Amino acid sequence: MECSNPDGPLCGTEPACETNPPNIISCKEEKARISRTSLFLWHARQDDPSALRCLLQQDPSLISAHGYDGRTPLHICAFYSCLAAASFLLDHGAPVNAQDRWGNSPLADAQSKGHKEMETLLKEFGGQSLGNHGLGFRNAAVAPPLPQTCDWEVDPLELDFSKGRVIGKGSFGEIWKATWRGTPVAVKKILPSLSDDSSTIKDFKHEVQLLVKLRHPNVVQFLGAVSSKPLMLMTEFLGAGDLHSYLKDNGSLPLAIAIKFAKDIARGMIYLHNGTNCIIHRDLKPRNLLLLENDHVKVADFGLSKIFRIKSRQAYILTGETGSYRYMAPEVFCHKSYDTKVDVFSFAMILYEMLEGEPPLSELAPYEAAKSMAKRGLRPKLRAKTYPPQMKELIIKCWSSNKEDRPSFKEILMTLESMQRGGDR
Ligand SMILES: Nc1ncnc2c1ncn2[C@@H]1O[C@H](COP(=O)(O)OP(=O)(O)OP(=O)(O)O)[C@@H](O)[C@H]1O
């Protein structure tokens, strides 16, 4: 399937029925809606993301479409292992745990058919094995319900913004420095427009439940969340700024510091990628790497992007905040199925930026940079003279077009350690 522009123009719009009386319009519209739904389900079965994209652009509500027995396009993809279409649907916010009239979720369908790759993909998006396969399949395990009480809910009245300030703006909302029970914290206020349906809030709660359990010295610590509107996420506050600003102020880093930072990032990523809930960051970039006063780095802003990403795409474009594109792996740009190796690709771009002192392909706009990398295999030129051959090799491996050729973060850490030992001698 040819890679298409993820924010491409509308493929076609339906003519407005301005002269028809209202009852004829609604009848016509209803018929059109039903036929669009059938078409959407059919293209899911054909594993055809381009056709799905065209229909979705005409009618965004199709993302929650289902047939009369409650089976969604994602159920169909899961059942027939249509990976490209499933990946597209998930990227565009399709409800991953929708249950059909037998109570089965897409993951239960994939499991019943033994589609391993599909299972992995659905789980990455929070898929749960729900239902009992009343169609005659073997029973699937039902995920335990979330506990009714939670220890992460923050009372918004306890958040004091009076002496706070906005410290950053992302596509999901503003980041504030605030005080919570006397402690400085960073609070991300999610744009109200991104949390206007109950399923988003449910997904949000589920995700926070996972994130709040994470603990690692190189991962920004989640402290809690407000699950009423506006949704808010509270993390520890890191006062030394982010890597983007640091590089802007200081230019390229000496090799030893770049290796030190890179090791911290690799350690944080090993933790995220290898826990019981494998977390793929998908938006690793210098702005999401926060510095500590003692020159250590922590990985921030992971986990929730998949919930708000599609909804925020519009805001993303409107605010011109397209910085993430520059670090984006080709398979994400092309809406293909992907795994933890997308973060390795982004890491290569960050390594490059730390050593060269300028963003990768800075001569191109972020979107153009991502497109050239994905479609033409273009890569930034390694110009700095200070690269030891091992570092050059590492960067080139990490930004391989073929994700299988990219090393894991465990391997990356080992290479960085051996480089550091070489430098010490
Ligand atoms: N815990 C924190 N402590 C201190 N500063 C933070 C913290 N979290 C975020 N920031 C600051 O806020 C900025 C914006 O963060 P945010 O994660 O919302 O935006 P982004 O990653 O640039 O955008 P997007 O979420 O759209 O990818 C960061 O680059 C950083 O400077």
The ligand as an SDF file (V2000), in Angstrom:
LIG
                    3D

 31 33  0  0  0  0  0  0  0  0999 V2000
    7.2900   17.7020   34.5260 N   0  0  0  0  0  0  0  0  0  0  0  0
    7.7280   18.8130   33.9340 C   0  0  0  0  0  0  0  0  0  0  0  0
    8.5700   19.6370   34.5870 N   0  0  0  0  0  0  0  0  0  0  0  0
    9.0310   20.7630   34.0060 C   0  0  0  0  0  0  0  0  0  0  0  0
    8.7100   21.1610   32.7510 N   0  0  0  0  0  0  0  0  0  0  0  0
    7.8750   20.3870   32.0550 C   0  0  0  0  0  0  0  0  0  0  0  0
    7.3330   19.1780   32.5920 C   0  0  0  0  0  0  0  0  0  0  0  0
    6.5550   18.6100   31.6600 N   0  0  0  0  0  0  0  0  0  0  0  0
    6.5970   19.4210   30.5860 C   0  0  0  0  0  0  0  0  0  0  0  0
    7.3690   20.4820   30.7980 N   0  0  0  0  0  0  0  0  0  0  0  0
    7.6710   21.5770   29.8590 C   0  0  0  0  0  0  0  0  0  0  0  0
    6.5580   21.7990   29.0340 O   0  0  0  0  0  0  0  0  0  0  0  0
    6.9280   21.6240   27.6660 C   0  0  0  0  0  0  0  0  0  0  0  0
    5.7470   21.1230   26.8800 C   0  0  0  0  0  0  0  0  0  0  0  0
    5.4440   19.8310   27.2950 O   0  0  0  0  0  0  0  0  0  0  0  0
    4.3860   18.9110   26.5490 P   0  0  0  0  0  0  0  0  0  0  0  0
    4.7500   17.5390   26.8980 O   0  0  0  0  0  0  0  0  0  0  0  0
    3.0140   19.2990   26.7750 O   0  0  0  0  0  0  0  0  0  0  0  0
    4.5370   19.3730   25.0860 O   0  0  0  0  0  0  0  0  0  0  0  0
    5.2010   18.7480   23.8270 P   0  0  0  0  0  0  0  0  0  0  0  0
    5.7560   17.3980   24.1330 O   0  0  0  0  0  0  0  0  0  0  0  0
    6.1110   19.7750   23.2550 O   0  0  0  0  0  0  0  0  0  0  0  0
    3.9660   18.6400   22.8940 O   0  0  0  0  0  0  0  0  0  0  0  0
    3.0900   17.3960   22.5360 P   0  0  0  0  0  0  0  0  0  0  0  0
    2.5000   16.8770   23.8090 O   0  0  0  0  0  0  0  0  0  0  0  0
    2.1270   18.0000   21.6300 O   0  0  0  0  0  0  0  0  0  0  0  0
    4.0040   16.4070   21.8660 O   0  0  0  0  0  0  0  0  0  0  0  0
    8.1280   20.6800   27.7130 C   0  0  0  0  0  0  0  0  0  0  0  0
    8.9250   20.7970   26.5600 O   0  0  0  0  0  0  0  0  0  0  0  0
    8.8400   21.1630   28.9750 C   0  0  0  0  0  0  0  0  0  0  0  0
    9.6310   22.2870   28.6780 O   0  0  0  0  0  0  0  0  0  0  0  0
  1  2  1  0
  2  3  1  0
  2  7  2  0
  3  4  2  0
  4  5  1  0
  5  6  2  0
  6  7  1  0
  6 10  1  0
  7  8  1  0
  8  9  2  0
  9 10  1  0
 10 11  1  0
 11 12  1  0
 11 30  1  0
 12 13  1  0
 13 14  1  0
 13 28  1  0
 14 15  1  0
 15 16  1  0
 16 17  2  0
 16 18  1  0
 16 19  1  0
 19 20  1  0
 20 21  2  0
 20 22  1  0
 20 23  1  0
 23 24  1  0
 24 25  2  0
 24 26  1  0
 24 27  1  0
 28 29  1  0
 28 30  1  0
 30 31  1  0
M  END
$$$$
